[in-house]
Amino acid sequence: MKKNLKPIPKFKNEAEERRFWESHDSTEYVDWSQAKPARFPSLKPSTQAISLRLPASLLDEIKIEANKRDVPYQSLIKVWLAEKTGELSGIDNRSKSRRRA
């Protein structure tokens, strides 16, 4: 038996669409029984540049540790941040951070 689905509205921008889906159940608009898995092998997570002031001695220590591991120091910082946030939230982000680094 086919379910009567509501038409998905047209949105002016992503923000409007995001607000809509935050407050509506997608099962009223999409027949998920017909869904098929999708792969996006070239999709890369978005990144944002930030400015971070560190004491010179701390940055030197980080660079030494990165050199020991033969990785760029900024990549090591990202790995460490991902690991720590994973510990704090109870999620293991190590594999994700290695792919991003």
C-alpha positions in Angstrom: 0.0 0.0 0.0 1.4 3.3 -1.0 1.5 6.1 1.5 0.3 9.5 0.4 3.3 11.8 0.7 3.3 15.5 1.1 5.2 17.5 -1.6 8.6 18.8 -0.5 8.4 22.7 -0.5 10.8 24.8 -2.5 13.3 26.6 -0.4 15.0 30.0 -1.0 18.2 28.8 0.6 19.9 26.2 2.7 19.1 27.9 6.0 15.4 27.9 5.2 15.6 24.2 4.3 17.5 23.4 7.5 14.9 25.1 9.6 12.1 23.2 7.8 13.7 19.8 8.3 14.5 20.6 11.9 10.8 20.9 12.6 9.2 18.3 10.2 9.3 14.6 10.0 10.8 13.4 6.7 8.7 10.3 6.6 5.7 12.5 5.7 7.6 13.6 2.6 9.9 10.7 1.6 9.2 7.0 1.1 12.3 5.7 2.9 11.4 2.1 2.0 12.5 3.0 -1.6 15.8 4.5 -0.4 19.1 3.1 -1.8 22.5 3.5 -0.3 24.7 6.2 -1.8 28.4 6.7 -1.7 30.3 9.9 -2.1 33.9 8.9 -2.3 35.3 12.3 -3.2 33.3 14.3 -0.6 35.7 16.0 1.8 34.7 17.5 5.1 34.6 21.3 5.1 37.3 23.0 7.0 37.7 26.5 8.4 40.9 28.4 9.0 41.3 29.8 12.5 43.9 31.9 14.2 45.2 30.4 17.4 47.8 32.1 19.6 50.0 29.7 21.5 53.0 30.3 23.7 56.1 29.8 21.6 57.4 27.1 23.9 54.2 25.1 23.5 54.3 25.4 19.8 58.0 24.3 19.8 57.0 21.2 21.9 54.2 20.4 19.5 56.5 20.7 16.5 59.1 18.4 18.2 56.4 15.8 18.8 55.1 16.1 15.2 58.7 15.7 13.9 59.1 12.5 16.0 55.9 11.2 14.3 56.9 12.5 10.9 53.7 14.4 10.4 52.9 18.1 9.9 52.4 19.8 13.3 49.0 21.2 12.3 47.8 17.7 11.4 49.0 16.5 14.8 47.1 19.3 16.6 44.0 18.3 14.7 44.4 14.6 15.7 45.0 15.6 19.3 41.9 17.9 19.4 39.8 15.2 17.8 41.0 12.6 20.3 40.3 14.9 23.3 36.9 16.0 22.1 36.1 12.3 21.5 37.1 11.4 25.0 35.0 14.2 26.4 31.9 13.3 24.4 32.5 9.5 24.7 33.0 9.1 20.9 36.1 7.6 19.3 37.1 10.2 16.7 40.6 8.9 16.1 39.9 7.3 12.8 38.0 10.3 11.5 40.8 12.7 12.5 43.5 10.6 10.8 41.5 10.7 7.6 41.2 14.5 7.8 44.7 15.2 8.9 
